[in-house]
Amino acid sequence: MTSALIDAADGARRRNRQGEQRRLEFIEAGVALVASQGISHTRVADIARAIGAPRSLFYWYFKDVNDLLSMAIIDSRHNVRRAIADATAGVDDVLGQLFLAAQVSARIGMSGELDRVLTTVAIESATGVSFAAELSKTIEVLIADGVLLIARGQAEGVLRCDKPARDLAYCMRAVVHHNVALYHQGLLTGDADELSMSIASYAVAGLCPPSPALVAVEHAYANRHRTEGVRDAG
């Protein structure tokens, strides 16, 4: 490759890095503004002003504020999966991988501004807007990752086999998501690192083979609500 081509390639990479940095600045400012004043009161002009950029540049990267939030969710999804991959690198046992996946997800969720925005009542009530599809996709992608690991653990006899892998993956994800939401709503307090460990422990415990006492309880009360329903109806 000639010197001119090398210089051109380096220049393109620098421009790409600068462009990506600018895009991330828009996202960070947009998420912060939505967190402080709500999505309905956040304007493109506000976001551009926050980072000292022209409003026209915003539209180079995004269609509108909803599109910015969708892009933020996509970035967050990629970052979480990358962080989980890094944390589980070199870990062979399924339980260890599942524990680290839950712990990393919880820690990132509790420390991320985007997660704080998306777990507030104001944003949850706006699930009809365009970024709701990306929220659903994020959940499905993380569930699919969990299903693969749980199914492997079931095949190896390490995890409980009395429930479908997908059901267990949803339950595990719900434990993480719900506790992250409680944390951001101020209903769960404490050190995020310590809490993420506790959340992961609780989530993974539900995947392990049930104790005889739990099996007895499940059998004893499995049909109780159905029986009571029939009795009440009569």
N, C-alpha and C positions, 0 to 999 in steps of 0.2 A: 504494500500500500504506500502510495506516495505521501510526502510530507503534507501536501495540500489537502489530500483526502483525510489524513489523520487529524489535521487541524479542523477540518469541517465536521468530522465525526465528534471530536471533543466539544466543539462549539454547540452542536445539536444536543449532546448529552447535558451540557450546562444549561441550555435553554429549557430542556425537558425538566431538569431538576428545579430550575427556577419556577417554571410553570406549575409543577406539582406542589412546590412550596406555597405558591400563591393560592392554589386551589384549597390546600389544607388550611391556610389562613382564613379564607372565606368560610369554610366549614366550621372552624373553631369559633369564629366571631358569630356566625349565624346560630349555632347551637347555644352559645352563651346568651345571646339576646332572647332566643325563644325561652330559655330557662328562666330569665328574669322578667320578661314581660308578656310571654305567651305567643303562640304562633299567629294569632289573628292580629296582633299589634306589631308584628315584626315586618318591616318593609325592606325591600332590596336596598333602598337608599341608606337605611340605617346600618345594614351589614357592610356596605361598601365604605361608608364613612368611618366605621369602627376600625378598619385596617388602612385607611387613607388611600383607597383605590377609587377610580372612577366607576360610576354605576354601570357603564357600558361593559366593563371588564367582567362584572358578575355574570352577564349573559353569555360570555365566552365559555363559561364552565357549567352554568346551570340555567334551566328554564325559568324557575321561580323558587320561592322559599321551600315549598314542598319537595321539589326536585333536589335541593341542597340536603334536606333531611334524609331523602332516600339514598343519596350518595354517601352521607355520613353513616347510615346503617350498613350499607354495603362494605364500606371501609372497616367498620367495627367488626363485621362478620369475618372478614379476611384476617383482621388483626387477632381476633380471639382464636381462630383456628390455627394461625401461625404460632401464637403463644403456646397453645396446647401441644402442637407438634414439637416445639422446642423443649417444653417441660418434660415430655414423655420420651424424648430421644434416648435410646439406650435402655429403656424400661421394658422388660419382656412380659412381666405378669399382668394379666388383665385387670385385676383389682387395683394394682398400682396405677395403671393407665387411667382407669375410671376415676380413681380418687384424685389424681392430678388434674384431670380434665375438669372435674367439678370444682376443685379448689381454685384453679386458674380462672375459670369462668366467673366464679363468685367474686374473686378479688378484683378482676378487671371491671366487672359490673358495678361493684361498690365504689371504685375509684374513678370511673368514667363519667364525665359531664353528660355525654349523650344518654347514658343509662339513667341518669338522674332526671333528664328531661322526659324520656319516654316512659318513666314509671310514675309520673305525676298524674293526678286525676285529670287535669286540664288536657293533657296530651292523650291519655287513654280514652277520653270521651270523643276524640277526633279521629277515631279509627276508620272513618269513611274516606279520609283523604288519601291521596295517591301513595304515600309512603307506607300505608298499611300492608300493601302487597310485599314490600321488602321485609317488614317485620315478620310476616308469616313465613317467608322464604328462609329467613334466618333461623327460625324455630325448626323448620323442616330439615334444613341442612344439618343442624346440630343434633336433631333427633336421629337422622340417618347415620351420622357418625357414631352415636351411642348404640344404635341397633347392631351395627357391625361388631362392636366390641362385646356387647352383652351376649350376642349369639355365639361368639367365639368362646366366651366364658362358660356359657351353658354347655357347649359341645365338649369343653374340657372338664366339665363337672365341678367347676369352681363356683358358679353362680346358680341361683335357684332356677329350676326348670318348670315350676308349676304355673308360671305366668308367661305369656308371650313376650318376646324380647322388645317388641315395639311398645307394649304397655309399660314395661319397666323403664324404658328409655324416657317415655313421657313423664312418668312419676319422678324420675331422677331430675329431669329438666325443670319440672314444676317446683321442686324443692329449692333449686338454685334461684330460679327467677323470682319466686315469691319472697324469698328472704332478701334478695337484692332490692326488690320493690319496698319492702318494709324498712330496710335500711335508709333508703332515700326519702321515705316519708317520715322518718324520725321515730318510727315505732320499734326499730331494732337498733340498739346502740352498742358501742364497743369498738375495739380496734379491728379494722378491716381484715388484717392478716389473720388474727386469731379467729375472727368470725368465719372467714373463708375456710379455715381448717375444720371448724365445727360443722359447717354446712356440708362440706365434702364428706366428713365422717358419717353424718346422718344419712346423706343421700346414698352412699355406697352400702351402708348397713342394710338398707332395704333391698339390695340386690343379692345379698348372701342367703344361703339356704335357711329357711325359717326354723325357729326352735320348736320343739314339741309343744310348748305352751302356746305359741302363736298359732300353730296348726289347730290346736284344740279350740281356741277362741274363734278362728275362722269357720270351723265346722259348726260350732255351737250357734253362731250368730249370722251365718251366711244368708239364711232365708227369713230372718226376723222381720225385716222391713216389709217383705212381701206378705207375711202372715198378718202383720199389724194392718197393712193396707186393706187386705180382704176383710179383716174384722171391722175396721172403721167404716168400710163401704156398706157392710151389712147393718 
